[in-house]
């Protein structure tokens, strides 16, 4: 008996594995399109990570372990500013 097919892998997994291999080998072009299941239902990262927090009463401990990673500092600053806009209080420049 010779194994010729992985019976445990679903067709969708095989398709994803093939796509991932093409991406890893640089054969997908400059831009890649992720499969729909890779996208979160909530497209806004601030809402996705902080929607359960009431910024009026939040304790610092509640924010630990939450981070939004970005590829540029500019995008990081934009997200930081959006989160800060949700917090009450006056801006203080140091």
C-alpha atoms as one frame of an Amber mdcrd trajectory, in Angstrom:
protein
   0.000   0.000   0.000   1.386   3.391  -1.001   0.188   6.713   0.393  -0.646
   9.034  -2.481  -3.016  11.544  -0.886  -3.347  13.156   2.531  -6.876  12.151
   3.483  -6.867  14.367   6.578  -6.393  17.618   4.666  -9.519  19.336   3.412
  -9.544  20.811  -0.082  -9.634  24.333   1.385  -6.500  23.572   3.417  -4.716
  22.289   0.320  -5.674  25.442  -1.575  -4.449  27.654   1.278  -1.185  25.680
   1.549  -0.583  26.109  -2.180  -1.310  29.854  -1.985   0.995  30.217   1.033
   3.778  28.409  -0.817   3.428  30.799  -3.782   3.607  33.793  -1.434   6.673
  32.384   0.337   8.444  31.759  -2.951   7.704  35.277  -4.181   5.505  34.068
  -7.031   2.408  36.028  -6.070   3.513  39.421  -7.373   4.068  42.576  -5.333
   0.643  42.633  -3.715  -1.170  39.685  -2.230  -4.863  39.181  -1.612  -5.588
  37.359   1.617  -8.422  34.842   1.660 -11.634  36.246   3.202 -11.323  34.151
   6.367  -8.082  35.994   7.210  -9.957  39.270   7.670 -11.623  40.092  10.991
 -15.337  40.856  11.004 -14.623  44.266  12.523 -12.383  46.138  10.076 -11.526
  49.026  12.406  -8.530  47.947  14.556  -9.315  50.441  17.332 -12.883  49.172
  17.618 -11.740  45.555  17.344  -9.224  45.760  20.200 -10.854  48.330  22.466
 -14.634  48.015  21.918 -15.115  46.347  25.310 -13.376  49.152  27.214 -15.036
  52.193  28.752 -12.256  54.757  28.488 -13.933  56.958  31.110 -13.240  54.388
  33.824 -10.446  52.244  32.376  -7.627  51.104  34.643  -4.114  50.750  33.189
  -4.216  47.004  33.913  -7.092  46.631  31.454  -4.923  47.947  28.632  -2.022
  45.582  29.260  -1.543  42.972  26.596  -3.354  44.921  23.895  -1.282  46.143
  21.006  -1.924  47.078  17.406   1.177  46.466  15.324   1.796  48.643  12.283
   4.391  48.702   9.547   5.095  52.430   9.792   5.491  54.907  12.633   3.071
  57.262  10.871   0.292  54.681  10.956   1.127  53.914  14.583   0.747  57.598
  15.479  -2.595  57.791  13.652  -3.939  54.833  15.629  -2.523  56.166  18.908
  -4.223  59.512  18.279  -7.557  57.794  17.576  -7.312  55.869  20.854  -6.364
  59.031  22.747  -9.417  60.816  21.300 -11.581  58.176  23.031 -10.105  59.034
  26.423 -11.550  61.850  28.531  -9.481  64.719  29.855  -7.410  67.562  28.548
  -4.299  67.212  26.468  -1.090  67.907  28.371   2.098  68.649  26.459   5.339
  67.802  28.189
